[in-house]
Amino acid sequence: MTGYYDIVLGLIPVALLGITAALTLVGMSLTAAVPFGSLVAMAIIGHAMFVNTPADVSDEAKSARPPLNAD
């Protein structure tokens, strides 16, 4: 099953290359199109890291783990 982070990993190069190519085809110079594509890719990465964090664990999953013993 495809999860959120699988989709994010697929969207990063698609956003970078796709937006850059689309803006270049519209007439924008490559030097100006690459930063716009990279900003969208960075926004996707930022959303995955800070908005929908990978450390979100439900309370049920936390209570199902036995406590760690240092001994």
C-alpha positions as CSV (number, residue, x, y, z in Angstrom):
1,M,0.0,0.0,0.0
2,T,1.3,3.4,-0.9
3,G,1.7,5.7,2.1
4,Y,2.0,9.4,2.5
5,Y,5.8,9.4,2.6
6,D,6.0,7.2,-0.6
7,I,3.9,9.8,-2.4
8,V,6.1,12.6,-1.0
9,L,9.2,10.9,-2.2
10,G,7.7,10.6,-5.7
11,L,6.5,14.2,-5.8
12,I,9.8,15.8,-5.0
13,P,11.5,15.1,-8.4
14,V,8.2,15.4,-10.2
15,A,7.7,18.9,-8.8
16,L,11.3,19.9,-9.4
17,L,11.5,18.6,-13.0
18,G,7.9,19.1,-14.0
19,I,7.5,22.7,-12.8
20,T,10.9,23.6,-14.2
21,A,10.0,22.1,-17.6
22,A,6.6,23.7,-17.7
23,L,7.9,27.1,-16.9
24,T,10.7,26.7,-19.5
25,L,8.1,25.7,-22.1
26,V,6.0,28.7,-21.3
27,G,9.0,31.0,-22.0
28,M,10.7,31.5,-18.7
29,S,14.5,31.1,-18.8
30,L,15.9,28.0,-17.2
31,T,17.9,30.1,-14.7
32,A,14.6,31.5,-13.4
33,A,12.5,28.3,-13.7
34,V,14.8,26.1,-11.6
35,P,14.3,28.2,-8.4
36,F,10.5,28.1,-8.7
37,G,10.6,24.3,-9.1
38,S,12.9,23.9,-6.2
39,L,10.7,26.1,-4.0
40,V,7.8,23.8,-4.6
41,A,9.9,20.7,-3.9
42,M,11.2,22.4,-0.7
43,A,7.6,23.1,0.3
44,I,6.6,19.5,-0.1
45,I,9.6,18.4,2.0
46,G,8.8,21.0,4.6
47,H,5.2,19.8,4.8
48,A,6.3,16.2,5.3
49,M,8.9,17.1,8.0
50,F,7.0,19.7,10.0
51,V,3.3,19.6,9.3
52,N,2.7,15.9,8.9
53,T,5.6,14.7,11.0
54,P,6.8,11.1,10.8
55,A,7.0,10.9,14.6
56,D,3.2,11.1,15.0
57,V,2.4,7.9,17.0
58,S,-1.0,7.2,18.4
59,D,-1.6,6.7,22.1
60,E,-2.5,3.1,21.5
61,A,0.8,2.4,19.8
62,K,2.7,4.0,22.7
63,S,0.9,2.0,25.4
64,A,1.3,-1.3,23.5
65,R,5.1,-1.1,23.8
66,P,6.6,-2.6,27.0
67,P,8.8,-0.2,29.0
68,L,12.5,-0.3,28.4
69,N,14.7,-1.7,31.1
70,A,18.2,-0.4,31.4
71,D,19.4,-3.4,33.3
